[in-house]
Amino acid sequence: MNPTPQSADFLPLDRIAELQAERWAAQRRYLLRHSPFLRRLWEGVAVPERLGELPRLPLCDKAMLRESQQRHPPFGDYLAASVDSVSRLHHTSGTTGQAMNLALSAADARQTAVVGGRAQRAAGLGPGHRVVHCLNYQMWMGGLSDHLTLEETGATVIPFGVGGSELLLRTIRELDVTAISCTPSYPAVLEQVIAERFPGLAPRDFGLRLGLFGGEAGLDNDTFRARLEETWGFKARNANYGVSDVFCNFAGQCELNNDLHFVALDVMLPELIDPQSAQVVPWREGAEGELVLTHLQRECQPLVRFRTGDIVVLTGTGTGACACGRTAPRFRVIGRSDDMVTVRGINVFPTAVAAVVNEFPELSGEYRITLTGPGPYDRLPLEVEAAPDRDPEAALAERVAAAVQRHLRVTAHVTILPARSLPRSEGKTRRVIRREAP
């Protein structure tokens, strides 16, 4: 497997279609020979030679992969290459269940770096930048793999990892760091450390010019993005969207557009389905559905029609290139199907809740939804946090609840918590907490 060209996200879509057809023909033969998992899943089904007929094949999901690894440890029987060909082993974060073992061959790892580098480059990272990478290096894909995507841009990369926020801030100042790579919730942690340990300094005094974010939702909310940019004085970019079981980083925002560019179209095929019926949703601008992904080139753990659980809306499907020149399709992530909360028959995603919370300058923007039992729910139990140095009025909870009702059409029970009382995380922040009923 040869590395994909760095310019693939700029290629005309007819050329991309040719590459997809060529690679599916080879991948199809490879899978039928080497993937016991997919051969079993496809038993009795004619595996199509044309990508347009791919929906004839059954879908697969995380539960199937988890069962496969339990029955065939450590990689599952969807490992389609010899164990000796595994060049690197990662874990998923485990935020939605048991952590999974991810296997990459040398070619898989190289392809991951090349495609992820496209997303980071689109966000504006490149030679001349000094970027500090603050994701977990302890086996999680977001550590080393994302580090290598940053290096792919030609930037100087500082492998900091998680923890030691005060040391991180000193490192940023001493080394004239220009960019930071982390989760969208981590700057709130740093702001608190600055307030406590760096008297007289504000976040924008640290000289960062570019914030590269991934691993969580957040930047799709314009108010949150504006607050982040105003506080730090940098350009905020969602430069790192991926699904660990499939591809570490395959989409990012460019400097001219806040939508995500799907920069892996030459090596991975996306589809949309209705998350409830699993029926295919036509791929066209404005369409909304669950993202389904198929590897067109993958050696170790190739997947076909994998349900990601991410609900997205297509904002550009190639009828016209973005102003940056990329022909790559564009989309926004609405939320995750497993984070969706149904209140009196209405589906609510945490990202929509965040948009409401960020309307209020009296609030910090931090929030938490704590659910008891499996539902259904009559109201949305929402905890929000007062902004530092603000004395929220008694009626604020009622105003927030009214805004939730107005925008989301659900009833919320809102609790205002003191400033800095909700947990901050150096990794992924959980917004929806599910507890068993007593």
C-alpha positions in Angstrom: 0.0 0.0 0.0 1.5 3.3 -1.1 0.9 6.5 0.9 -1.9 8.6 -0.5 -1.0 11.9 -2.2 -1.2 15.0 0.0 -3.2 16.8 -2.7 -6.1 14.3 -2.7 -8.4 16.7 -1.0 -8.0 19.1 -3.9 -8.5 16.5 -6.7 -11.5 16.8 -9.0 -14.3 14.5 -7.8 -14.3 12.4 -11.0 -10.7 11.5 -10.4 -11.5 10.7 -6.8 -14.3 8.4 -8.1 -11.7 6.6 -10.3 -9.4 6.1 -7.3 -12.2 4.8 -5.1 -13.3 2.3 -7.8 -9.7 1.0 -8.2 -9.1 0.7 -4.5 -12.4 -1.0 -3.7 -11.6 -3.6 -6.4 -8.4 -4.5 -4.6 -9.8 -4.1 -1.1 -12.8 -6.4 -1.9 -10.4 -9.2 -3.0 -8.3 -8.7 0.1 -11.2 -8.8 2.4 -12.7 -11.9 0.9 -9.4 -13.7 1.4 -8.3 -12.3 4.8 -11.2 -11.1 7.0 -13.0 -13.9 8.8 -15.3 -11.4 10.5 -16.5 -9.8 7.2 -16.8 -13.2 5.5 -19.1 -14.3 8.3 -21.1 -11.1 8.2 -21.5 -11.4 4.5 -22.5 -15.0 4.4 -25.2 -15.5 1.8 -24.8 -12.0 0.4 -23.1 -11.3 -3.0 -20.4 -8.8 -2.3 -20.8 -6.1 -4.9 -17.9 -5.1 -7.2 -19.3 -1.6 -7.7 -19.3 0.9 -4.8 -22.7 2.2 -5.7 -24.1 -1.2 -4.7 -22.4 -1.2 -1.3 -25.7 -0.7 0.6 -26.6 -4.3 -0.3 -24.1 -5.3 2.4 -25.1 -5.4 6.1 -23.9 -2.7 8.5 -21.5 -3.4 11.3 -21.1 -1.6 14.6 -19.0 -1.2 17.7 -20.8 -3.9 19.6 -19.9 -6.4 16.9 -16.2 -5.4 17.1 -16.2 -5.6 20.9 -17.7 -9.1 20.7 -15.1 -10.1 18.1 -12.2 -9.0 20.3 -13.7 -10.8 23.3 -13.9 -14.0 21.3 -10.6 -13.6 19.5 -8.3 -11.5 21.6 -6.5 -9.2 21.4 -7.4 -7.8 17.9 -10.6 -9.7 17.0 -11.1 -11.8 13.9 -11.5 -8.6 11.8 -7.7 -8.5 11.9 -7.1 -9.2 8.2 -3.3 -9.3 8.3 -0.8 -11.5 10.2 -0.1 -10.6 13.8 3.5 -10.1 12.8 2.5 -7.3 10.5 1.1 -5.2 13.3 3.5 -2.3 13.6 1.7 -0.3 16.3 -1.0 -1.0 18.9 -3.4 1.7 20.3 -6.4 1.8 22.6 -9.6 3.7 22.0 -10.4 6.1 24.8 -13.2 3.9 26.2 -15.5 6.8 26.8 -18.5 4.9 25.5 -17.6 1.4 26.8 -14.8 -1.0 27.0 -11.5 0.2 25.3 -10.7 -1.5 22.1 -7.3 -2.7 20.8 -6.4 -1.0 17.5 -3.8 -2.5 15.2 -1.9 -0.6 12.5 0.5 -2.0 10.0 3.4 0.3 8.9 1.4 1.2 5.8 -1.8 1.9 7.9 0.2 4.1 10.2 1.8 6.0 7.4 -1.6 6.5 5.7 -3.0 7.8 9.0 -0.3 10.4 9.3 -0.7 11.6 5.6 -4.5 11.9 5.8 -4.4 13.5 9.2 -1.8 15.9 8.0 -4.2 17.2 5.4 -6.7 18.1 8.1 -4.1 19.9 10.2 -2.7 21.7 7.2 -6.1 22.9 6.2 -6.4 24.5 9.6 -3.4 26.6 9.0 -0.6 24.6 10.6 2.7 24.3 8.7 6.4 25.2 8.6 7.2 28.1 11.0 4.7 27.0 13.6 5.8 25.5 16.9 2.9 23.4 18.2 2.5 21.8 21.6 0.4 18.6 21.6 -1.6 18.0 24.7 -3.5 14.8 24.2 -2.9 11.5 26.0 0.1 9.5 24.7 -0.7 6.5 26.9 -1.8 4.1 24.1 -4.7 6.4 23.0 -4.8 7.1 19.2 -5.0 10.8 20.0 -1.5 10.9 21.4 1.2 9.5 19.1 -0.9 9.2 15.9 -2.1 12.8 16.1 1.4 13.9 17.0 2.6 12.4 13.7 -0.2 14.2 11.7 1.1 17.4 13.2 4.6 16.6 12.1 3.3 15.8 8.6 2.6 19.5 8.1 6.2 20.5 8.6 5.6 22.2 12.0 7.8 21.8 15.0 5.9 19.5 17.4 6.4 19.5 21.2 5.1 16.2 22.7 3.6 17.4 26.0 0.7 15.0 26.7 -1.8 15.5 29.6 -1.1 16.8 33.1 1.2 19.5 34.4 -0.8 22.4 33.2 1.4 25.0 35.0 4.5 23.5 33.4 2.7 23.6 30.0 2.0 27.3 30.4 5.6 28.0 31.3 6.7 25.9 28.3 4.5 27.9 26.0 6.1 31.2 27.1 9.7 30.0 27.3 9.7 28.3 23.9 7.5 30.9 22.0 4.9 28.2 21.1 2.5 29.5 18.5 -0.1 26.7 18.4 -1.7 24.3 20.8 -3.4 20.9 20.0 -5.9 19.7 22.6 -9.6 19.1 23.4 -11.9 22.2 23.3 -12.6 21.9 27.0 -8.9 22.0 28.0 -8.4 25.8 27.6 -10.9 26.3 30.5 -8.5 24.3 32.7 -5.6 26.5 31.6 -7.6 29.7 32.2 -8.1 28.6 35.8 -4.4 27.8 36.3 -3.5 31.2 34.8 -5.9 32.9 37.2 -4.3 31.1 40.2 -0.6 30.8 39.3 0.1 33.7 36.8 -1.1 36.9 38.5 -1.2 39.8 36.1 -1.4 37.7 33.0 -4.3 36.9 30.7 -4.6 33.9 28.4 -3.9 36.1 25.3 -0.6 37.1 26.9 0.8 33.7 26.2 1.1 34.4 22.4 -0.7 31.5 20.9 -1.9 32.2 17.4 -3.6 28.9 16.5 -5.8 26.5 18.5 -6.2 23.0 17.0 -9.0 21.1 18.6 -10.5 17.6 18.5 -11.8 14.7 20.6 -15.0 16.6 21.7 -17.8 18.7 20.3 -17.8 22.4 21.0 -16.4 24.4 18.1 -19.5 24.0 16.0 -21.1 26.4 18.5 -20.3 29.9 17.2 -20.7 31.5 20.6 -18.2 29.1 22.2 -15.7 29.6 19.4 -16.0 33.4 19.6 -15.5 33.3 23.4 -12.4 31.0 23.0 -10.9 33.3 20.3 -11.5 36.5 22.3 -10.1 35.0 25.5 -6.9 33.6 23.9 -6.4 35.8 20.9 -5.9 32.8 18.6 -7.8 31.3 15.6 -9.7 28.3 16.8 -10.0 25.3 14.4 -11.5 21.9 14.6 -8.5 20.3 13.0 -8.9 16.7 14.3 -12.1 14.9 13.6 -12.0 11.1 13.5 -13.5 7.8 14.6 -10.8 5.8 16.3 -12.0 2.3 15.2 -11.8 3.5 11.6 -9.5 6.4 11.1 -7.8 8.6 13.6 -8.2 12.0 11.8 -9.9 12.4 8.5 -11.7 15.8 8.6 -10.8 19.3 9.7 -11.9 22.9 9.2 -10.0 25.1 6.8 -9.0 28.7 7.5 -11.9 30.0 5.4 -14.8 27.8 6.5 -16.1 26.4 9.8 -17.4 23.2 8.3 -15.4 20.0 8.4 -13.7 18.9 5.2 -13.7 15.2 4.6 -10.1 14.9 3.4 -9.9 11.0 3.2 -12.2 10.5 0.3 -9.5 8.7 -1.7 -9.1 6.0 1.0 -12.5 5.9 2.7 -16.1 6.0 1.5 -18.7 7.8 3.6 -22.5 7.1 3.6 -25.4 8.5 5.6 -28.2 6.4 7.1 -31.2 7.1 9.2 -30.1 6.2 12.7 -33.3 4.5 13.6 -34.3 2.7 10.4 -30.8 2.2 9.1 -32.0 3.1 5.6 -29.6 4.9 3.3 -30.0 8.7 3.2 -29.1 10.2 -0.2 -25.7 12.0 -0.2 -26.6 15.5 -1.0 -26.3 19.0 0.5 -28.5 19.5 3.5 -28.9 15.7 4.2 -28.7 14.6 7.8 -28.0 11.2 9.2 -25.6 8.8 10.9 -22.2 8.7 9.3 -21.2 5.2 8.0 -17.6 4.5 6.9 -15.9 2.0 4.6 -12.1 1.5 4.3 -11.0 1.5 0.7 -7.4 0.8 1.7 -6.6 -0.8 5.1 -4.4 -3.8 6.0 -4.9 -4.6 9.7 -8.5 -4.0 10.7 -10.5 -3.1 7.6 -14.1 -2.3 8.1 -17.0 -2.0 5.7 -20.2 0.0 6.4 -19.3 0.7 10.0 -21.8 2.7 12.0 -19.9 5.5 13.7 -22.8 6.7 15.9 -22.1 10.4 14.8 -25.0 12.3 13.5 -23.9 14.8 10.8 -25.4 17.2 8.3 -23.8 17.7 4.9 -23.1 21.3 4.1 -21.2 20.9 0.8 -21.0 17.8 -1.4 -18.6 18.8 -4.1 -20.9 20.8 -6.4 -18.5 23.7 -5.8 -15.1 23.8 -4.2 -14.6 25.6 -1.0 -13.0 29.1 -1.1 -9.8 27.3 0.0 -9.8 25.3 -3.2 -10.6 21.9 -1.6 -13.1 19.7 -3.4 -13.5 17.6 -0.3 -17.2 17.3 0.9 -18.0 19.4 3.9 -20.2 18.5 7.0 -21.0 19.4 10.6 -21.4 17.1 13.5 -24.7 17.5 15.3 -24.1 14.9 18.0 -23.7 11.3 18.9 -26.6 8.8 18.8 -25.5 7.4 22.2 -25.5 10.9 23.7 -28.9 11.8 22.3 -31.5 12.4 25.1 -35.2 11.9 24.3 -37.4 14.2 26.3 -41.1 13.7 25.7 -40.4 12.4 22.2 -38.0 15.2 21.2 -34.4 14.3 20.5 -31.9 16.6 22.2 -28.1 16.6 21.5 -25.6 18.1 24.0 -24.2 20.4 21.2 -27.7 22.0 21.0 -27.7 22.4 24.8 -24.3 24.0 24.6 -25.5 26.6 22.1 -28.3 27.7 24.5 -25.9 27.8 27.5 -23.4 29.9 25.7 -26.0 32.6 25.0 -25.7 33.7 28.7 -22.7 35.8 29.6 -23.5 35.1 33.3 -22.5 31.5 32.7 -19.1 29.9 32.2 -20.3 27.7 29.3 -19.7 24.5 31.3 -22.7 22.2 31.7 -23.7 18.7 32.6 -26.8 16.5 31.9 -27.3 13.8 34.6 -29.8 11.1 33.6 -31.2 8.6 36.0 -32.5 5.3 34.6 -33.1 4.4 31.0 -35.9 6.9 30.3 -38.1 8.1 28.8 -37.6 11.5 30.4 -40.2 14.2 31.2 -37.6 17.0 31.5 -34.0 17.7 30.9 -31.9 17.7 34.1 -29.4 20.4 33.3 -26.6 21.7 35.6 -24.9 24.9 34.5 -22.1 26.9 36.1 -21.8 30.6 36.9 -19.1 32.6 35.2 -16.2 33.7 37.4 -16.6 37.0 39.1 -20.3 37.1 38.3 -23.2 37.1 40.8 -26.1 35.5 38.9 -29.5 36.8 39.6 -32.1 34.6 41.3 -34.1 34.3 38.1 -31.2 33.1 35.9 -32.2 29.4 36.2 -35.7 30.3 35.0 -34.3 32.3 32.1 -32.1 29.4 31.0 -35.0 27.0 31.2 -37.1 29.3 29.1 -34.3 29.5 26.5 -34.1 25.7 26.4 -37.9 25.5 25.9 -37.8 28.2 23.2 -34.9 26.7 21.2 -35.2 23.0 21.9 -38.9 22.6 22.7 -38.3 20.6 25.9 -38.8 21.4 29.6 -35.5 21.6 31.6 -34.9 21.6 35.3 -31.9 24.0 35.5 -29.5 24.2 38.5 -27.0 27.0 38.7 -23.7 25.9 40.3 -21.0 28.1 41.6 -18.1 29.1 39.3 -15.5 26.4 38.7 -17.5 23.7 40.4 -18.1 21.4 37.4 -15.1 19.1 36.6 -12.6 20.2 33.9 -10.7 17.6 32.0 -7.4 17.5 30.3 -8.8 14.8 28.1 -12.4 14.3 26.9 -15.1 15.9 29.1 -18.3 13.9 29.6 -21.4 16.1 29.2 -24.0 13.4 29.6 -23.8 11.2 32.8 -26.1 8.2 32.9 -26.9 6.6 36.3 -28.9 3.5 37.2 -32.2 4.1 38.9 -32.2 3.5 42.6 
